[in-house]
């Protein structure tokens, strides 16, 4: 007999009946109990909310896991859960929707169930050879590592690239840098010029200046630009230029120089590394032509500027195409594909390049 629902075309009586094989039935999904409290609370929640060491310590002591902690209403800045919030939550804990110290979550997954434990996969322990040196991460490196892993886990990263002709910008800086330093007492680098171009472009494309909170998109009115600074220790820190859109090129230059110098001398205050809405990293300072930077949560985009190199380029002129030596550089933008699509990300970075290419070589200082 034929299986129910199968249809076979009529054949001559002498023809052998075709063999019908029943399709393999996939193993049924199983529900696996995962103990939520087994997953330790990290420095940041899945939506980028920061948890202080004290709050994490209390959570660990009381058996409060990630999901439960995220449901506690915070009274701190940007909804941050404070010590007072978590201590006030504890007495009424059992009455809040039946939550217990160890929450059990049913996770529907494919067999085999034995491989499901509800945690992010971890690398296997490394075998250290007799000639290897073991170096413990310092506190800052541990924080950076946690933040980078969290960012890649939270945001689906996409990177777009463009190449820009920055000949006018380079020639202008070469022409004015001596007079600029003499007049203003500041050395002018390319970084404030890059930031100026980014700020102008953010004004045209404000949806790149946002953050994600669950299913909500937070659109920032302030344009606060973080700039990655490499420290002598090899670590990285990102001081923030607040209200960068309200500063002219001189103001940006002073802010860049001041923050970079104090960052390298460990003189920044905590507030100067928070509140950024967009980040710039200059990988060109290390001789790199381009990079694919990791988004600085809870932002949704980060721009990398590559090194500037002289190249032979085809240039269109009224008399026809000519080959000329131009100063060229790559820009790369990594963005959060949850809220920034390729059209916005690609258009944004192209516009930044257009701003740099249109730099006025006769600009006054």
C-alpha positions in Angstrom: 0.0 0.0 0.0 1.0 3.6 -0.5 1.6 5.9 2.4 -1.2 8.4 3.0 -0.9 11.5 0.9 1.6 10.0 -1.6 0.7 10.2 -5.3 2.2 7.9 -8.0 1.6 8.2 -11.8 -0.1 5.1 -13.5 2.3 2.6 -15.1 2.0 -0.4 -17.4 1.0 -3.6 -15.6 4.4 -5.2 -16.4 6.4 -2.4 -14.8 7.6 -3.1 -11.3 6.0 -0.9 -8.6 8.4 1.8 -7.6 9.9 1.5 -4.1 8.6 4.3 -1.9 10.9 5.2 1.0 9.4 6.9 4.0 11.2 10.2 4.7 13.2 10.1 7.8 11.3 11.8 10.7 13.5 14.3 12.5 13.9 13.7 16.2 11.3 15.6 18.2 12.3 18.7 19.9 12.9 18.3 23.6 12.5 20.7 26.4 15.5 21.1 28.6 15.4 22.6 32.1 18.1 25.2 32.4 18.9 26.7 35.8 19.1 30.4 35.2 21.0 31.1 38.4 23.8 28.9 37.1 24.7 31.6 34.6 26.8 34.2 36.4 25.9 37.9 36.0 28.4 39.8 33.8 29.3 43.5 33.8 26.7 44.2 31.2 23.2 42.7 30.5 22.2 41.6 27.0 20.9 45.1 26.3 24.1 46.8 27.5 22.9 47.8 31.0 25.9 48.0 33.4 26.0 46.2 36.7 28.5 47.4 39.3 30.8 44.9 41.2 28.7 45.4 44.4 25.4 44.6 42.6 26.9 41.5 41.0 28.3 40.4 44.3 24.9 40.7 46.0 23.3 38.9 43.1 25.8 36.0 43.3 25.3 35.7 47.1 21.5 35.7 46.8 21.4 33.3 43.8 20.0 36.0 41.4 20.7 35.1 37.8 20.8 37.2 34.6 17.1 37.0 33.7 15.9 37.9 37.2 18.4 40.8 37.6 17.3 42.3 34.3 13.7 42.4 35.6 14.6 44.5 38.6 13.6 48.1 38.1 16.7 50.3 38.5 16.6 53.8 39.9 20.2 54.8 38.8 21.3 56.7 35.7 19.8 55.2 32.5 17.9 52.6 34.6 21.0 51.2 36.2 20.3 48.8 39.1 21.8 50.2 42.3 22.7 48.5 45.7 19.5 50.1 47.1 17.4 48.6 44.3 18.6 45.1 44.7 18.4 45.2 48.5 14.8 46.5 48.3 13.9 43.8 45.9 15.1 40.9 48.1 12.4 40.9 50.8 9.6 40.7 48.3 11.4 38.4 45.9 9.2 35.3 46.3 6.0 37.3 45.8 7.1 38.8 42.4 5.5 36.4 40.0 6.7 33.3 41.9 10.4 34.0 41.1 12.7 31.8 43.2 16.5 31.9 43.7 17.0 29.3 41.0 14.7 30.0 38.0 14.0 27.1 35.7 13.6 28.0 32.1 12.2 25.5 29.5 14.3 25.8 26.4 13.1 24.1 23.2 16.0 22.6 21.4 17.0 19.8 19.0 18.3 16.4 20.3 20.7 15.4 21.7 19.5 17.1 24.9 22.7 16.2 26.7 24.7 18.9 24.8 22.4 21.8 25.9 23.3 23.7 29.0 22.0 27.2 28.4 25.5 28.8 28.4 27.6 30.4 25.8 30.2 27.9 24.4 33.6 28.3 26.1 37.0 27.6 24.6 38.7 24.4 25.7 41.4 24.7 28.3 44.8 25.4 26.7 47.7 23.1 27.3 50.7 25.3 28.4 54.0 24.1 27.1 57.2 24.1 29.1 58.6 27.0 27.1 55.5 29.2 27.3 55.1 32.2 29.6 51.8 32.7 31.4 50.8 36.4 31.8 47.7 37.2 33.8 45.4 39.8 32.3 45.3 43.0 34.3 42.0 44.4 35.5 41.6 46.8 32.5 42.3 44.0 30.0 39.8 41.8 31.7 37.1 44.5 31.4 38.0 45.1 27.8 37.8 41.4 27.0 34.4 41.1 28.7 33.1 44.2 26.9 34.2 43.0 23.5 32.8 39.5 23.9 29.5 41.0 25.1 29.3 43.3 22.1 29.8 40.5 19.6 27.2 38.4 21.4 24.7 41.2 21.5 25.1 42.9 18.1 25.2 41.2 14.7 28.1 43.1 13.2 28.3 44.2 9.6 31.2 46.3 8.1 31.2 48.5 5.1 34.2 50.0 3.4 34.9 53.1 1.2 38.1 54.6 -0.2 38.5 58.4 0.0 40.7 60.9 -1.8 41.9 63.1 1.1 44.5 65.1 -0.9 43.0 68.5 -0.1 42.8 67.7 3.6 46.5 66.5 3.7 47.8 69.5 1.8 45.8 71.9 3.9 47.2 70.4 7.2 50.8 70.5 5.8 50.3 74.1 4.9 48.8 75.4 8.2 50.1 73.1 10.9 53.1 75.4 11.8 51.0 78.5 11.9 48.2 76.7 13.7 50.5 75.6 16.6 52.1 79.0 16.8 48.7 80.8 16.9 46.7 78.4 19.1 49.4 76.5 21.0 47.9 73.2 19.7 49.2 70.6 17.3 46.6 69.8 14.7 46.2 66.1 13.7 43.8 64.5 11.3 41.6 63.1 14.2 39.6 66.4 14.8 39.1 66.7 11.0 37.7 63.1 10.9 35.5 63.9 13.9 34.2 67.1 12.3 33.2 65.1 9.2 31.5 62.4 11.3 29.5 65.0 13.3 28.3 66.7 10.1 27.2 63.4 8.7 25.4 62.3 11.9 23.3 65.5 11.6 22.1 64.2 8.2 21.7 60.6 9.3 20.6 60.8 13.0 19.5 57.1 13.1 23.2 56.1 13.3 23.3 58.0 16.6 21.1 55.6 18.6 21.2 52.8 21.1 19.1 49.7 21.5 17.2 48.8 24.7 15.4 45.5 24.1 12.9 46.3 21.4 13.2 50.0 21.9 15.5 52.3 19.8 16.9 55.3 21.8 17.6 58.2 19.6 20.2 60.5 21.1 19.9 64.3 20.7 23.4 64.8 21.9 26.3 63.8 19.6 29.1 62.5 22.0 32.0 61.1 20.1 34.3 58.5 21.7 37.8 58.3 20.4 39.9 55.2 21.0 43.3 55.9 22.6 46.0 53.3 22.9 47.7 53.4 26.2 51.5 52.7 26.9 50.4 49.5 28.7 48.9 48.2 25.4 45.4 48.6 26.7 42.7 50.7 25.1 40.5 53.5 26.5 37.8 55.6 24.9 37.4 59.1 26.2 34.3 61.0 25.0 34.0 64.4 23.5 30.6 65.6 24.6 28.4 67.7 22.4 31.0 67.5 19.6 28.5 69.1 17.2 28.8 72.3 19.2 32.6 72.7 18.7 34.5 74.1 15.8 37.7 72.6 14.5 39.8 74.4 17.0 37.5 73.3 19.9 37.7 69.7 18.6 41.5 69.9 18.3 41.8 71.1 21.9 39.5 68.4 23.2 41.2 65.6 21.2 44.7 66.6 22.4 43.6 67.1 26.0 41.7 63.8 26.3 44.4 61.8 24.6 47.2 63.3 26.7 45.4 62.8 30.0 44.3 59.2 28.9 48.0 58.3 28.4 48.9 59.7 31.7 46.0 58.0 33.6 44.4 61.4 34.5 40.9 60.9 33.1 37.9 61.0 35.4 35.3 58.3 35.1 32.6 60.5 33.5 35.0 61.2 30.6 34.8 57.6 29.4 31.0 57.3 29.5 28.0 58.6 27.6 29.4 58.2 24.1 27.0 57.8 21.2 29.4 57.1 18.3 33.1 56.0 18.3 36.0 56.7 16.1 39.2 54.6 16.1 42.2 55.6 14.0 43.9 52.3 13.0 46.0 54.3 10.5 48.1 55.5 13.4 49.5 52.0 13.5 50.1 51.9 9.8 47.0 49.8 9.1 45.1 50.4 5.9 41.8 49.4 7.3 40.1 47.5 10.2 36.8 45.9 11.3 36.3 47.4 14.7 34.0 46.0 17.4 31.0 48.2 18.3 31.4 50.0 21.6 28.1 49.1 23.4 25.5 50.4 23.8 26.3 52.3 20.6 25.4 50.9 17.2 28.3 52.0 15.0 32.1 52.6 15.1 34.2 54.1 12.3 37.8 53.1 11.7 40.1 55.4 9.7 43.1 53.8 7.9 46.5 55.1 7.1 46.9 57.7 4.3 49.0 56.5 1.4 50.0 58.1 -1.9 48.6 56.2 -4.9 48.3 56.6 -8.6 44.6 57.3 -9.2 42.6 58.1 -12.3 41.3 61.6 -12.0 38.5 63.1 -14.2 39.3 66.5 -15.7 37.6 68.7 -18.3 40.3 67.6 -20.7 39.7 63.9 -20.0 41.0 61.3 -17.6 44.5 61.5 -16.2 46.6 59.5 -13.8 47.7 61.5 -10.8 49.4 60.8 -7.5 46.7 61.3 -4.7 46.5 60.8 -1.0 44.1 58.0 -0.5 42.7 56.2 2.6 40.1 53.6 3.5 37.2 54.1 6.0 35.4 51.2 7.5 32.2 51.3 9.5 31.0 48.5 11.7 27.4 48.7 12.6 24.6 46.9 14.5 22.5 45.1 11.9 19.5 44.9 14.3 18.8 48.6 13.6 21.2 49.8 11.0 20.7 48.3 7.6 23.2 48.2 4.7 21.5 51.2 3.0 22.0 53.4 6.1 25.4 52.1 7.0 26.8 52.3 3.5 25.3 55.7 2.8 26.6 57.1 6.0 30.2 56.1 5.5 30.1 57.3 1.9 28.9 60.7 3.1 31.7 60.8 5.6 34.1 60.2 2.7 32.4 62.9 0.7 32.9 65.4 3.5 36.7 64.6 3.6 37.1 64.7 -0.1 35.3 68.1 -0.3 37.7 69.6 2.3 38.4 73.3 1.5 42.2 73.6 0.9 41.9 77.4 1.3 40.2 77.1 4.7 41.4 79.7 7.2 42.6 78.8 10.7 
